[in-house]
Amino acid sequence: MTSRHRSTQPKLKLVVLGATGATGQLIVSQALEQGHHVTALARHSEGVAASHPQLQVVAFDVLNPNVDLDPVVADADAVLSALGSRERRPTTVYSSGVQRIAKAMQDQGVRRLLCISSDGIDVPAGLPWPQRVVLCQIIQRIYRHQYADMVRMESCLRSSSLDWTVIRAPRLTDGPPMGHTRVFVIEPIPDGGSLRRADLAQFMIDAVNQPETLGRLAHHASPRRQSL
């Protein structure tokens, strides 16, 4: 399927994890532009640049077990996780964050959860040999700790009763949205290139009400010829 802008879905109450990251900031700003109510969770809440009457900012450290998330997710329509780690050492940011938010969601009867993962986790069948070498010998080694925790995150979601979607994204780039991207459910995109963060943010908002993505891996990318 394809992803086009803009969203025409009903106004939502969204909770955004990782709201100060490059993608998280775009999710927050685009959701507010479209009239949604947003609760932005960030380790350093002062880093949330947006200011809006429909925005609530909550300080949240995924590795701090003392923060009560139940009131944060209560009455939310969906939770969107843009959690990430820039460090190359072992991490549990992805899995710990999702486990904690998933428990609060289950306690509060909130079901829809969307998370960002990476296409680099797996080696697609039929990947040309030069690209396979780069992926296996360079990319997977550099990001091995992040990928390992993304796998734990995905496993946690599969064993939950939530209506989850994992968006596996390729190399993310900055810039305005392309406005037309490709989404393959389950299978990788054979000719996928990079992806603008702005497009990823918009797709996460749109996918809240896309039942075909429930309990699925959604591979999202721009056609390679458009990713230059």
Secondary structure, DSSP 8 states (H G I E B T S, - for coil): -EEES-------EEEEESTTSHHHHHHHHHHHHTT-EEEEEESSGGG-----TTEEEEE--TT-TT---HHHHTT-SEEEE------SS---HHHHHHHHHHHHHHHHT--EEEEEEEGGGS--TT--HHHHHHIIIIIHHHTHHHHHHHHHHHHHHHTSSSEEEEEEE-SEE-SS--SEEEEEESS--TTB--EEHHHHHHHHHHHTT-GGGTTEEEEEE-BGGG--
